[in-house]
């Protein structure tokens, strides 16, 4: 199973970060109205960053980069994900790459932007260890692992537990509790 308990110190830090993220997500519409709307692409990039952060990855090397691939980005999405480039997660830098088609061998996480249903179905069969995140309405139904959905003006996410269990990574159970639904 892909879910396991984390050591106490790390769990406490993760719980605090998740709580801060949940509070921010709950108040985001009000903050956006007061300060000017934050582009959805930036919110999606921040969510994907948190998915990377709260996932345990196989350790090929303690300092090896975490590769975040983005498929089919428009300019706004590419710019939002560029802000994640070089950030660190447990001494591992994040490399952001744009991919075309199914060239995802080096990717830890693949974000599929709009209209990638065919790609999701293909990757679910050929790359079961790839953590896929997408923003199509039926992303998890098509075989994706985490689907971003907008609900009552807030960006939230769904999780396909069957696909999650196939992966060679461990997603925090605390993160999974924030999902709108898990199937």
C-alpha positions as CSV (number, residue, x, y, z in Angstrom):
1,X,0.0,0.0,0.0
2,X,1.3,3.5,-0.8
3,X,0.3,5.2,2.4
4,X,2.4,4.8,5.6
5,X,3.0,6.6,8.8
6,X,5.8,9.2,9.0
7,X,8.2,9.7,11.8
8,X,6.9,12.0,14.5
9,X,9.1,15.1,13.9
10,X,8.4,15.1,10.2
11,X,4.8,14.3,10.7
12,X,4.4,17.3,13.0
13,X,6.1,19.6,10.5
14,X,3.9,18.2,7.7
15,X,0.8,18.6,9.8
16,X,1.6,22.2,10.5
17,X,2.3,22.9,6.8
18,X,-0.9,21.1,5.7
19,X,-2.9,23.0,8.3
20,X,-1.5,26.3,7.0
21,X,-2.2,25.2,3.4
22,X,-5.8,24.2,4.3
23,X,-6.5,27.5,6.0
24,X,-5.1,29.4,3.0
25,X,-7.2,27.3,0.7
26,X,-10.3,28.0,2.7
27,X,-9.7,31.8,2.8
28,X,-8.3,32.1,-0.7
29,X,-11.5,33.4,-2.4
30,X,-11.8,36.2,0.2
31,X,-8.1,37.1,-0.1
32,X,-8.4,37.1,-3.9
33,X,-11.4,39.4,-3.8
34,X,-9.6,41.8,-1.4
35,X,-6.1,41.8,-3.1
36,X,-6.9,41.1,-6.7
37,X,-7.4,37.6,-8.1
38,X,-4.4,35.2,-8.1
39,X,-4.2,33.4,-11.5
40,X,-5.5,29.8,-11.5
41,X,-2.2,28.7,-13.1
42,X,-0.2,29.9,-10.0
43,X,-2.6,28.2,-7.7
44,X,-2.3,24.9,-9.7
45,X,1.5,25.2,-9.7
46,X,1.5,25.7,-5.9
47,X,-0.7,22.7,-5.4
48,X,1.6,20.6,-7.6
49,X,4.6,21.8,-5.6
50,X,2.8,20.6,-2.4
51,X,2.1,17.2,-4.0
52,X,5.8,16.9,-4.6
53,X,6.6,18.1,-1.1
54,X,4.3,15.6,0.6
55,X,5.3,12.6,-1.4
56,X,8.2,10.3,-0.4
57,X,10.2,9.4,-3.5
58,X,12.5,6.5,-4.1
59,X,16.0,7.7,-3.3
60,X,18.2,7.2,-6.3
61,X,20.5,9.7,-4.8
62,X,19.9,11.9,-1.8
63,X,20.6,15.1,-3.8
64,X,19.2,14.0,-7.1
65,X,16.7,16.5,-8.6
66,X,12.9,15.9,-8.5
67,X,11.8,16.2,-12.0
68,X,8.4,17.9,-12.5
69,X,7.2,17.6,-16.1
70,X,4.5,19.7,-17.6
71,X,2.7,18.4,-20.7
72,X,0.8,20.8,-23.1
73,X,1.3,24.0,-21.2
74,X,0.1,27.4,-22.5
75,X,2.3,30.5,-21.8
76,X,0.6,31.3,-18.4
77,X,1.0,27.7,-17.2
78,X,4.6,27.5,-18.3
79,X,5.3,30.8,-16.5
80,X,3.6,29.6,-13.3
81,X,5.5,26.4,-13.2
82,X,8.8,28.2,-13.9
83,X,8.5,29.7,-10.5
84,X,8.9,26.2,-9.0
85,X,12.1,25.6,-10.9
86,X,15.1,25.3,-8.5
87,X,13.1,25.2,-5.3
88,X,14.2,22.6,-2.8
89,X,12.5,19.7,-1.2
90,X,14.6,17.9,1.4
91,X,17.9,19.0,-0.3
92,X,16.6,17.9,-3.7
93,X,16.2,20.7,-6.3
94,X,13.1,20.7,-8.5
95,X,13.7,20.6,-12.2
96,X,10.8,21.7,-14.4
97,X,10.6,20.3,-17.9
98,X,8.1,20.7,-20.7
99,X,7.4,17.4,-22.4
100,X,5.7,16.5,-25.6
101,X,3.8,13.3,-26.0
102,X,4.8,10.3,-23.8
103,X,8.5,11.1,-23.3
104,X,8.2,10.9,-19.5
105,X,10.9,8.4,-18.5
106,X,12.8,10.9,-16.3
107,X,9.7,12.4,-14.7
108,X,8.7,12.0,-11.0
109,X,5.5,13.9,-11.4
110,X,3.7,14.8,-14.6
111,X,1.2,17.7,-14.7
112,X,-1.0,17.4,-17.8
113,X,-2.6,20.7,-18.7
114,X,-6.0,20.7,-20.5
115,X,-7.2,18.1,-23.0
116,X,-4.8,15.3,-22.1
117,X,-7.3,12.5,-21.7
118,X,-5.7,10.3,-24.3
119,X,-2.2,10.9,-22.8
120,X,-3.5,10.0,-19.3
121,X,-5.0,6.7,-20.5
122,X,-1.8,5.8,-22.4
123,X,0.5,6.7,-19.4
124,X,-1.7,4.8,-16.9
125,X,-1.0,1.6,-18.8
126,X,2.6,2.2,-19.8
127,X,4.0,4.1,-16.8
128,X,2.2,2.9,-13.6
129,X,4.9,4.4,-11.4
130,X,4.4,8.0,-12.6
131,X,2.5,10.4,-10.4
132,X,0.1,12.2,-12.7
133,X,-1.8,15.4,-11.9
134,X,-4.2,17.0,-14.3
135,X,-6.9,19.6,-14.5
136,X,-9.5,17.9,-16.7
137,X,-12.9,17.2,-15.1
138,X,-12.6,13.4,-15.5
139,X,-8.9,13.1,-14.9
140,X,-9.0,10.5,-12.2
141,X,-11.7,8.6,-14.0
142,X,-9.4,8.4,-17.1
143,X,-6.6,6.8,-15.0
144,X,-4.9,9.9,-13.6
145,X,-3.7,9.9,-9.9
146,X,-4.6,13.4,-8.8
147,X,-7.2,15.6,-10.5
148,X,-7.5,19.3,-9.8
149,X,-11.1,20.6,-9.6
150,X,-12.7,23.9,-9.0
151,X,-15.5,23.7,-6.4
152,X,-17.4,26.7,-5.1
153,X,-14.7,29.1,-6.3
154,X,-11.8,27.1,-4.7
155,X,-9.2,24.9,-6.3
156,X,-9.4,21.4,-4.7
157,X,-8.3,17.9,-5.7
158,X,-9.5,14.4,-6.1
159,X,-7.4,11.2,-5.7
160,X,-7.6,7.9,-7.5
161,X,-6.4,5.5,-4.8
162,X,-6.2,2.5,-7.2
163,X,-3.7,4.4,-9.4
164,X,-1.9,5.8,-6.3
165,X,-1.2,2.4,-5.0
166,X,0.5,1.3,-8.2
167,X,3.1,4.0,-7.9
168,X,6.6,3.7,-6.5
169,X,6.2,6.6,-4.1
170,X,4.3,7.2,-0.9
171,X,1.9,10.1,-0.6
172,X,1.2,11.4,2.9
173,X,-2.0,10.3,4.5
174,X,-2.4,13.8,5.8
175,X,-2.4,15.1,2.3
176,X,-5.0,12.5,1.2
177,X,-7.3,13.7,4.0
178,X,-7.5,17.1,2.2
179,X,-8.8,15.5,-1.0
180,X,-12.5,16.2,-1.9
181,X,-13.0,12.5,-2.6
182,X,-10.9,9.4,-2.9
183,X,-12.0,6.4,-5.0
